[in-house]
Each structure stands twice: as C-alpha cells, then as structure tokens.
Amino acid sequence: MTTDETTQLLYDLAAVLPQQGRWTAADYTWLTDRTNHLIELADGRLEVLPLPTEQHQRIVLALYRLLYAFMLTAAPDGVLLVAPMRLRLAPNRYRKPDLIYLQSATDPRRADAHWDGADLVIEVISPSNPDLDRITKRHEYAERGILEYWIVAPHDATLTILTLRGSTYTEHGTFRRGTRATSPLLAGLQFDVQAVLGE
C-alpha cells in the first residue's frame, strides 16, 4: 500500500468511526477485537496507551510468575490474567490493567469478553502519563469496588499497595528494593521487591 493509499484509508476510516466522546461500549468492543493496540475507553473517549517497554514487560512477567506461584498453594481457586483483558468499570468505561485477579473462578464478574470487576488490579506506570495510573485509575478502581490496587513505578523503583476502605484507597505500604512487600488481600504473600523491579 502506498503512502497516498494509506492516507486515504485513514481519512475514510475517520469519516465512519465515532467522534471522540461518542464511542459506545459496542463500538469499543468492535474496535478492540480487531486491533492489538492497547486502547481504553473513558466516558466515550478512546485513550491509546503506549506499547510497553522491555522493562515494563519484565516487571509484569515477574509479578505474574510470583502471583501464579502463590496461587498454586495458597489460592488455587483464583484467576490471574495479563493485559490486554478488558475490565469494565462503568457502561462506557473500560480499562486494560497490566494484571487482574479474582479470588474465585466462579465469580460472576468473570466473562470471556471482559470482566465486570476484579479483586486485585496491578498497573505498571508509563512515564508518558503517570497521573493516569496514580490519580485517574486510582479513583476509578476504588469507585468500582476493587479491593486492592498495586502501582509499580519503575522510574522511582517503588511498588505501592493500596487497600479499599469504604469508597477510597488507603496506603498499605510503599515498598522499595531491599524490602519485602505484603498484601492484605493475599494473606501470607511476601516477596522481595528486588525480584520484581530487577536491577
């Protein structure tokens, strides 16, 4: 396809796709079923996330391995998934957390196309928009009733674990290299933060 043909295709698509602010859940699902880009929906607006870096991926995979090993013995009924699983927070609000966890495989919030909630959500902060994870998603996940939210900040080498108290999160702890993180939700879990963050 030539550059002119590509440009024309983009103009044609823009003419038939919804405008920002008018995307519905059905539109969003249709689009995200057809692309491998990380796209979230926030009140009718599409938000395109940056593709993860190698460091981001290493952290996500380290957390997955750690939590999966914990689940094998301490929480065998749980379900743990990695992005890009869709998480519906409201009728026109979908996020794609780096990791999401439910304590029970029979939880009615679990579905094949998307989950309608979670017990634990983990986000690794992107340096291009740290406020999205620290502020916006913190509010959204609390509002949805997600019991625990972990925020990993590679740039300052921290892992913050938030627990839901009423309708807001309180900080269980901010853990750094050389410390061991714990989780109120996952009783008995302790891990070296260095193993997650790497060198």
Residue pairs with C-beta under 8 A, 6 or more apart in sequence:
1 9
17 27
17 31
18 24
18 27
20 44
20 45
20 46
21 43
21 44
21 45
22 44
23 41
23 44
23 45
23 46
23 92
24 44
24 92
25 41
25 88
25 91
25 92
25 94
28 39
28 41
28 46
28 92
28 94
29 86
29 113
29 114
31 39
31 46
32 39
32 84
32 86
36 84
37 48
37 49
37 51
38 48
38 49
38 50
38 51
38 52
38 83
38 84
38 96
39 46
39 47
39 48
39 49
39 96
40 46
40 47
40 49
40 94
40 95
40 96
41 47
41 92
41 93
41 94
42 93
42 136
43 90
43 92
43 93
44 92
47 132
49 96
49 126
50 126
50 128
52 60
52 124
52 126
55 154
55 198
56 98
56 124
56 126
56 154
58 198
59 124
59 152
59 154
59 196
59 197
59 198
60 82
60 83
60 98
60 99
60 122
60 124
62 195
62 196
62 198
63 98
63 99
63 122
63 150
63 152
63 196
64 80
64 82
64 99
66 191
66 195
66 196
67 80
67 99
67 101
67 186
67 189
68 80
70 186
70 188
70 189
71 78
71 80
74 186
74 187
74 188
74 189
75 103
75 186
77 103
77 104
77 105
77 106
78 101
78 102
78 103
78 104
78 105
79 101
79 102
79 104
79 105
79 107
79 110
80 99
80 100
80 101
81 99
81 100
81 101
82 98
82 99
83 96
83 97
83 98
83 99
84 96
85 96
85 97
85 100
85 114
85 115
86 94
86 95
86 96
86 113
86 114
86 115
87 94
87 95
87 96
87 97
87 100
87 114
87 115
87 117
87 118
87 121
88 94
88 114
88 115
88 116
88 117
89 95
89 140
89 141
89 143
89 144
90 144
93 140
94 114
95 137
95 140
97 118
97 121
97 122
97 123
97 137
98 122
98 123
98 124
99 120
99 121
99 122
100 115
100 118
100 120
100 121
100 122
101 118
101 119
101 120
101 121
101 122
102 109
102 110
102 115
102 118
102 119
103 119
103 185
108 116
109 115
109 116
109 117
109 118
117 144
117 145
117 146
118 146
119 146
119 147
119 148
119 185
120 146
120 147
120 148
120 149
120 150
120 183
120 185
120 186
121 137
121 141
121 146
121 148
121 149
121 150
122 149
122 150
122 151
122 152
123 133
123 137
123 149
123 150
123 151
123 152
124 133
124 152
124 154
125 133
125 134
125 151
125 152
125 153
125 154
125 155
126 132
126 133
127 154
127 155
130 153
130 155
133 151
134 151
137 149
138 149
138 151
138 162
138 169
141 149
141 169
142 149
142 164
142 167
142 168
142 169
143 167
145 164
146 164
147 163
147 164
147 185
148 161
148 162
148 163
148 164
148 172
148 183
148 184
148 185
149 161
149 162
149 164
149 169
150 159
150 160
150 161
150 162
150 183
151 159
151 160
151 162
152 158
152 159
152 196
152 197
153 159
153 160
154 197
157 176
157 177
157 197
158 174
158 175
158 176
159 174
159 175
159 176
159 181
159 193
159 196
159 197
160 171
160 173
160 174
160 175
161 171
161 172
161 173
161 174
161 175
161 181
161 182
161 183
161 184
162 169
162 170
162 171
162 172
163 169
163 170
163 172
163 184
163 185
172 182
172 183
172 184
173 181
173 182
175 181
175 193
176 193
177 193
177 194
177 197
178 193
178 194
179 192
179 193
180 190
180 191
180 192
180 193
181 190
181 191
181 193
181 196
182 189
182 190
183 189
